[in-house]
């Protein structure tokens, strides 16, 4: 049950970020859009950190490995450009 809640919160955190990206396409006033953006940002961060708590250290390490792999994949291209 703990893992299900963790994965649900993880998905909700990304939905919040996607909603922020969609806000400019709505007919909201600037003040309302700013308030909603702030609320979504805070909600996204809170749900992400809660998901990490529920899913545990192994999940966090798995995410770190994934992002390191993505970073190392991009690194050789940037080094090539610097040496030219």
C-alpha positions as a printed NumPy array, in Angstrom:
array([[  0.   ,   0.   ,   0.   ],
       [  2.881,   2.339,   0.857],
       [  4.425,   1.899,  -2.608],
       [  1.108,   2.588,  -4.349],
       [  0.703,   5.86 ,  -2.462],
       [  4.311,   6.748,  -3.295],
       [  3.879,   6.124,  -7.015],
       [  0.578,   8.012,  -7.021],
       [  2.232,  11.027,  -5.378],
       [  5.134,  10.801,  -7.836],
       [  2.736,  10.953, -10.781],
       [  0.763,  13.809,  -9.2  ],
       [  3.974,  15.813,  -8.826],
       [  4.597,  15.62 , -12.571],
       [  0.975,  16.413, -13.361],
       [  1.373,  19.605, -11.32 ],
       [  4.419,  20.61 , -13.379],
       [  2.58 ,  19.835, -16.624],
       [ -0.33 ,  21.992, -15.466],
       [  2.094,  24.884, -14.925],
       [  3.251,  24.525, -18.519],
       [ -0.352,  24.7  , -19.75 ],
       [ -1.333,  27.824, -17.791],
       [ -0.181,  30.362, -20.411],
       [ -2.766,  28.932, -22.806],
       [ -5.68 ,  29.723, -20.499],
       [ -7.657,  32.948, -20.313],
       [ -6.714,  33.706, -16.72 ],
       [ -5.616,  37.094, -15.49 ],
       [ -1.93 ,  37.487, -14.685],
       [ -2.635,  37.612, -10.946],
       [ -4.707,  34.422, -11.007],
       [ -2.173,  32.634, -13.19 ],
       [  0.632,  33.646, -10.825],
       [ -1.31 ,  32.409,  -7.799],
       [ -2.149,  29.107,  -9.472],
       [  1.446,  28.675, -10.653],
       [  2.728,  29.198,  -7.122],
       [  0.211,  26.741,  -5.699],
       [  1.045,  24.12 ,  -8.335],
       [  4.769,  24.605,  -7.787],
       [  4.445,  24.109,  -4.035],
       [  2.066,  21.158,  -4.461],
       [  4.379,  19.534,  -7.008],
       [  7.404,  19.833,  -4.752],
       [  5.562,  18.579,  -1.669],
       [  4.093,  15.59 ,  -3.494],
       [  7.49 ,  14.753,  -5.007],
       [  9.246,  14.754,  -1.624],
       [  6.412,  12.792,  -0.028],
       [  6.68 ,  10.22 ,  -2.824],
       [ 10.4  ,   9.854,  -2.143],
       [  9.618,   9.298,   1.547],
       [  7.018,   6.64 ,   0.733],
       [  9.077,   4.896,  -1.956],
       [ 12.281,   4.848,   0.052],
       [ 15.98 ,   5.216,  -0.425],
       [ 16.183,   2.61 ,  -3.189],
       [ 13.836,   4.612,  -5.398],
       [ 15.845,   7.791,  -4.824],
       [ 19.093,   6.003,  -5.716],
       [ 17.469,   4.579,  -8.858],
       [ 16.425,   8.094,  -9.903],
       [ 19.926,   9.441,  -9.247],
       [ 21.462,   6.681, -11.378],
       [ 19.026,   7.46 , -14.188],
       [ 19.853,  11.17 , -14.19 ],
       [ 23.59 ,  10.499, -13.991],
       [ 23.244,   8.233, -17.021],
       [ 21.396,  10.974, -18.931],
       [ 24.015,  13.529, -17.891],
       [ 26.922,  11.297, -18.947],
       [ 25.185,  10.645, -22.266],
       [ 25.179,  14.362, -23.056],
       [ 28.689,  15.033, -21.742],
       [ 30.777,  13.712, -24.686],
       [ 29.038,  16.045, -27.14 ],
       [ 29.852,  19.1  , -25.061],
       [ 33.492,  18.053, -24.739],
       [ 33.73 ,  17.639, -28.5  ],
       [ 32.535,  21.187, -29.033],
       [ 35.03 ,  22.586, -26.538],
       [ 38.044,  20.917, -28.163],
       [ 37.288,  22.254, -31.664]])
